[in-house]
Every structure is written in C-alpha cells, then in structure tokens.
Amino acid sequence: MVCVSDPFDEIKIAKAILEDTDRASSSLSEPQTLLKAVEKSISGQKFLLVLDDVWEEDDSKWESLKECLKSGDPGSRILVTTRKTRVAEIMGTTYMHTLEPLPDSYCWSVLSQLAFQGRGETDHEMLKETGLEIAKKCKGLPLAAKTIGGLLRFKTSLQEWQEILDSKMWELEKVRKDLFPLLTLSYNELHPAMKRCFSFCAIFPKDELINVDKLIRMWMAQGFLFSSGSSGRELE
C-alpha cells in the first residue's frame, strides 16, 4: 500500500512501490530512472497495488506512472481510495464503490463508547438524550463520532454537553464533507500550552512519520515546555 496524499509526489510514490519490490533501488532520486526501476520490478508479475488517500486531479501528472505500471501481468489490479469522484474517473476506474455515511445509531455507538468510558449508569441516563442529538450532528462520519466522543469524555455535566450540541461549528456547510470544523471544535478545547505544541506539528509534511523524541526536543528548543524542576531530563 502506498499513501499518496497531497501534494502529489511522483518520486515518493515510485520509491514506496520499490520498497516492496526492489529495496536496492529505493535510493534512486531521478524520476525517469525511478519509473524505469518500477517498470522493471513488476514486469512479468501479477500485482495488487493500493494507492491510498489520492487527491490529485491533474491527469497529466499520472501519465508516466500509469504507463510504467502497465508492465505487470494481466490480472494485476490497482485499488485507489479517494474522497473525489473526479480522481476515480481520471484513474480509469472500472468499478467505483462509494461508501455511505454510517447510520445515526452506529455513530452513537462509536461516540458513546468513548464518551462514557469509566462512567456509571447515572451519567449515561442523564447525558444520553443530548448525546444522541450530538451523534446525529456527526452526519454519519465515523472519525467525527470518534473525535467528538473523545472530547465528551472529559465533559462531566449536561450543560457542557449542551454547549457542544449548540456550537456554531455544526452550522458550517463543509461539516458533512470536511472534518476540519469538527477537529477545530476539539482543538479549541485544548489547554493553551497544548494548542501551541499541537500547532507546531504543522511544520511536518502530511503523512510524515514523526519521531516523538525529536519532536519533544523541538518543543523544548522553542520554549514550549515548562517544568517545576531544573534538569533538562525532567523537562523532557
């Protein structure tokens, strides 16, 4: 599986394919050389390639990569996951499977498992009615239900749950197709010091594997962390 993401990076995609077929070639960096290596590595073989989280709609950027992938044996398959119908069309999709939103009852199941973790039956009865209305606001998006459920876990009163239900974030037109408003709702609940650390992570490219120890040291260098002790290790 190759995570394509955004922005589109042909070299990154080709290298990822080679890591599963010919690790010795993954150090190549010139596009045409990489594509030739990909073509050679799958030539005469039947393969299944999963291109995950594809956003690029410019057909011209896919031409070279699609051409070299034709060297595989008949029966080879490429599975593409995307949120855009246009992307599926330019990839030459022969079958498109559209995922439907989850029923409200499923959203409630996901949300409640997180929100009521460690709570008693009394809390469940008191907050359930409001929680069901919040679950409907998730519009069938499982990540929305999971995000809001994690947020509600730390809301102990009915008033706090009602404030989430009444938030203006739900009114944005993009909520159904875009999770950013819901994630913003969760972000706004963070402590100011945590917001600063979280926002700093925006310097990393999308889908990059972040080294936790390195990230902590970067936070320390920026003066984002504070400790009652004097040693650097305690601060870390």
N, C-alpha and C positions, 0 to 999 in steps of 0.2 A: 504494500500500500504506500502511495506517495501523497503527502499533503501538499496540494498546490497552493492554496490560499491566495492572498492578494498583498503586494503586487505580483504579477506573473513573472516567474524567473525560469527561463528555459534551461539554463545551466544547472540550477538547483534541482530541477525535475530530472534532468538526464543523469546527474550524479546519483540521485536517490535510486533510480532504476538500476544503475550499475552496481550499487552496493548490494543488491540482491542477486546479481548475476555474475559480476566480474569485479571483485573488490580491488584488484590490482590496477584497474583503470580509473578508479574514483578520484585520483589526484589530478586528472586532466582538467583544464580550465578553458580551452578554446572551444567555442560552440560547435563548429563543424566536426572537430576531432571527437568531441564527446558524442555527438549524434551518430558518427560512424561506428564508435565503440558500442553504442547501444544497439545499433542495427546488427553488428557482428555477434553480440552476445545473445540475441534472441533468434538469430537466423536458424531456420530449420527446427525451431522448438515451438510447442504449443504453450501459451502462457495465459494467465489471468492477471491483468493489471488494474488496480483500483486507484483512480485519481480522485482524491477526497477534497471537498471544500473548494470547488472551482468557481471563479468569478469572472475570469477574462472573457470578454465578448468579441474581441477582435480576432476574426478568423485567420488573418494573415500571420498572427503570432503563433498559431498552432500548426501551420502548414508543414514546416520542416520536421517537427516532432512526430506528427501523424504519418508522414511519409516513411520515416525510418522504422516506425512500428509495424509497417506492412510486411516486414521481412519474416514475421513469425509464421508458423504453420497454420493452415486452415483449421478453424475451430477455436483459434485464440479469441479472447474476449477482453474488452476494456469497459470497466464499470466506473461511471462518473457520478459523483454526488455533488449537487449544487442546489442553490435556492432560486436559480433563474432558469426559466423555460428557454430563453434565448440561448443560454450556454449549451443546453442539451441539444438544441437544434443545430448549432454550428459544429458540434462534435460529431454530427452524423448519426445521432441516436436512432436505433432501430426499434427500441421499446422504451417507453418512459413510464416509470412507476412513481406516481405522485402520492406523497404521504399526507394523509388527512389529519387535521387537528385532533387532539385527544378529547373524548367526551368530558364534560364538567366533572362527572363522578370520578374519573381517573385523575384529573388534576387535583381534586380534593384529596384523593388517596395519597398522592405524592406529597402534597403540601402538608397534610395533617400528620403524616409520619415524622416529618422533620419538626413541625411546629409544636407538637405535643410530646416530643421526646422527653422522658423523665417527669412528666406531669401526671397529676391524678385525674380521676373521673370528674371531679368537681370543675376543674378548669375546662375540661373537654365540653361539658354540658353548657358552661357559661359562654364559651367562645365559638361554639360550633356554628351557630346561625350566621354570625358575622364572617366566620371563616369560609363558609360555603359561598357567600357572596363574593368574597375575595377570589376564591377559586374560579368563579365564572369570569372574573376580570382577566384571568390568565389566557383566555381565548384559545385554549387547547394546546398551549406551548409548554412542553414538559420542563424546559430549562427555566421558564418563568415561574412555574409552580415550585420548582426546587429552590430557586433564588428567594422567592417570597417566603417560602416555608422556613428557610434558614433565618431569614430576617425576623419572622414572627416568633421564632423560638425564644427570643430574648425580650419579647413584649409580654408583660405579665398581666396587664389589665385590659378590660373590654374597651376602655377609652383609647388605648394605644392601638388596638386592632382596628377600631373605627377610624382612627386617623389615617391608617394605611389604606383602608377602603375608600376614604373620601379624598385621597391625594389627587392633585391635579394631573399627575403624571399619566394616569389612566386615560385621560381625555385626548392625549396626542394621537393623531391619525396613524402614526407609524407603529403604535404599540402592537398591532396584530402581526406585522411582518418584521418588525425590528425590535430587538430586545434591549437596545440601549436605554430607552426611557425607564424600563424596569430595573436595569442594572444601576442606573443613576439613582433610583429610589433607594436601592440597597447601599450604594456608595454614600449617599447623604446621611446615612445613619452611623457612619463610622466616626470614631473619635478623630478630632483634627490632626493629631500626630500620625494616626494610621492613614488618613487621607493623603498626607504628604508622601509617606512611604509607598503607598499604592500608586499614586500618580507618577512617581519616579519610574515605575516599571514601563512607562510608555516609551522610554528610550530604546527598549529592546524591539527588534523586528518581530512581526507577527509570527507566531508558532515557533519562535526560537526557544531552545531548551535552556532554561535559566539555572545557573549554578547558585544554589542557595547561599553557600558560604561567601562567594564573591559578591552577591547582592547585598548581604549584610554588611560587608566591609565598605561597599559603596555608600550605603546609607550612613555608616559611621563617618566616612570622609566628608559627607555633606552636612554633618551635624544634625542628622535627623533623629538619632537615638540618644536617650538620656538615662543615667543610672545614678543611684544614690551612692554607689561605691566609687573607688578611684581607679581600679585596674581596668585595662582595656578588655581583658577576658570577661569580666563581669558585665561590661557594657555590651560586649558581643552576645 
